[in-house]
Amino acid sequence: MTLSRTSAPVLETERTILRPHKLDDFDAYCAMGTEPAVFRFIGGRARTREESWQRLLRHGGMWSLIGYGFWAIEEKGSGRFIGEAGFHDLKRDIVPSIEGVPEAGWGFVSDAHGKGIATEVVSRFLAWGDEVFGRVRTVCIVDPENTASLNVAQKCGYREVLRTLYNEHDTILLERTGRS
């Protein structure tokens, strides 16, 4: 699926602004990638500055090449970068293949955990996806031990399809069909 959009639209929730990533996010983005509560389920180790830079660049590239991607999440009250969320297609080496299927994902700084922000943000970008993609299947993959993300996924309409391996680690594949 390729769309004609070249950059992330700005979306809002009660407490956040979903917006394109910007260079000013880089230091906060790097810091988020070194928080154990964040990387535990996203790669299993702290990201290097170089890896964070590559991921940040990937976000803008995905929007320009396939018309969807991740948003930077900004806290409305403070303007602080608190995470990222959205859809991507990472051409993952996973069975069954999810290549070409919008894959939802999210990650937040640890002090944003447990406040319902993830559910608020995921619900908002899924609503955008429903408008743009229509009744299309989207997926997400979650570590079986990541109960917080499993709860967010289920609250937002994702249902477990199967358990598989990704990078030699157990993972749960969930799916949702959009509403049009």
Secondary structure, 3 states (H helix, E strand, C coil): CCCCCCCCCCEECCCEEEECCCHHHHHHHHHHCCCHHHHCCCCCCCCCHHHHHHHHHHHHHHHHHHCCCEEEEEECCCCCEEEEEEEECCCCCCCCCCCCCCEEEEEECHHHCCCCHHHHHHHHHHHHHHHHHCCCEEEEEECCCCHHHHHHHHHCCCEEEEEEEECCEEEEEEEEECCC
